[in-house]
Amino acid sequence: MSDPITARAVVAQVRSEAERKAGPMSSIRKILIVDDSPTERHALQDMLTKAGYEVLATDNGEDAIAKARSSKPDLILMDVVMPGLNGFQATRAISRDPETRSIPVIMCTSKSQETDKIWGLRQGARDYVVKPVVRDELLAKITSLG
């Protein structure tokens, strides 16, 4: 009989090698980043691409809703403060639309007040991350949703 600790170590190693070759081992493969800051979009896109995800991006809430319908991403990272439709409004629209309501949204914003987090979750977001984004924290949240 094999030692369970050794078996777990082998499984972890196999999963790690598989992730490096095929990307993350979860149902989340395609992520839509919604942020009006080119710098933030680039940083998130670089972080997620290196982690093995396919990344789409847009800079506003209106386009986020359209891309959620047309591209059917597995996850949306949504900024809050944007011109036009803000992230709270776009998240509410996505989470209430029968075509897109199954797509989880993580609010990814500099708004760090507890009331902002509560409001974001009430709009339909599944989680909330405050900028600057900590890579390992974000990847753990993405994995937990997959």
Residue, then its C-alpha position, 0 to 999 in steps of 0.5 A: m500500500s502506498d503512503p498517502i503523503t507520497a501519493r499526494a506529493v505525486v499528484a501535486q507534481v503531476r498537476s503542476e507539470a500538467e498546468r505548465k503544459a496545458g494551462p490551469m486545471s480548472s473549467i476557467r480558461k478564457i478571462l475577460i478583463v474590463d478596465d479603462s486603464p491601459t496599464e492595469r489591463h496590460a499588467l493583468q493580461d500579462m499575469l494571466t497569460k503567463a498563468g496559462y489563461e486565454v485573455l480578452a480585454t475591453d476598456n468599458g462596461e458597455d463593451a464588457i456586456a457585449k463581449a460577455r454575450s458574444s465571446k462567453p468568457d469563463l470569468i470576468l475581472m471587472d474594474v469599478v471606476m470607468p467612464g460611461l457604464n461603471g463596473f457595478q452597473a455592468t456586473r448587475a447587467i451581466s449577472r441578471d441577463p439569462e445569456t450571461r448570468s452563469i459567468p462569474v465576475i470578480m470585481c478588481t478595483s482600487k475601491s477598498q471600502e467595505t461598503d464597496k465590496i458589499w455593493g459589488l457582491r450585491q450586484g452579482a460579483r462572486d468575489y472582490v479584489v483590491k488593487p494593486v492585485v497580488r498575483d497569488e491571491l488573484l490566481a487562488k480566487i480564480t482557481s476557487l471559482g473553477 
